[in-house]
Amino acid sequence: MARVCQVTGRRPVSGHNVSHSNIKSKRRFLPNLQTKRFYFAEEDRWITLKLTTDAIRTINKNGLSTVVKELRAKGQKI
């Protein structure tokens, strides 16, 4: 499964491990993804989303129905 947030679209980025002697080797910075279930009252069902913690805060702020409406406008199946 891809490590991508369904709301923000945040995905892994690449960078370097830097040693004390300044030798660089490749590494990945992974987003802080959480699998979270929300009760979607408009459709009377549970929705499972793979989200970053930032997206969970966005849902708490704006509401689940607004976020789901935006996702469906983008063409994502929920």
N, C-alpha and C positions, 0 to 999 in steps of 0.2 A: 504494500500500500504506500502511496506517495505521502511524504511528510509535508503536507500543504494544508494551511488553514482554509476552511471553507468560506469564512466571512472576509477576512482581510487578504487572503491569497499569499500570506507570508510563507516562504519556503527556505530551505537551507542555503546558506551562503558559504563561500570558501574563503580561507585565509591561511595564516601561517602559525605553526608552533614556533616560538623563538626561544632558543636556548640561551644560557648565560653567555656563551661565546658568540652569540648572534647568528648561529646556524639556523636556517629556516627550513621547515618541512611542512608539506601541505596538510591541512586539516579542514573539517567542516564545522560550522556553527549551526546547530539544529534549533529550530523554533521550539518554544515551550508549549507543545501540543497536549491537550487534554481531550478525552472523549467524554462528552457531557450530554445528559438527557434532559430535555425540556418538555414540559407539558404545554401543548399548543391548544389553548382553550377554544379558539375559533373553529377548529376542525375536530375537537374532542379526541385527541390522540397524543401519543408521545413521539418526540422527534429526537434522534440521536445525531449529534454533530461533532465533528473533529475540529476543535478550536484552539487558538492560542489564548493565553490568559488575557491578553489585550482585547480579544474579540468577546470574551465572556463579560468583561467590563462594559464593552459597547452595548451588548444585549441588555445588561442591567440598566444602563442609562437610557437607551432609546426604546426598549421593549422588543419582545420576540416577534410580534406581528410585523413591525416595520422592517426588521432585519430579514425576515422570511420573504416579505414582499420584494425587497431589493434583490435578494438572491434569485427569486423566480424571474424577475425582470432581466437579470443577467443570463438566464437560461439554464440555471442549475436545478436539477430535480431534487425536491425535498418531500 
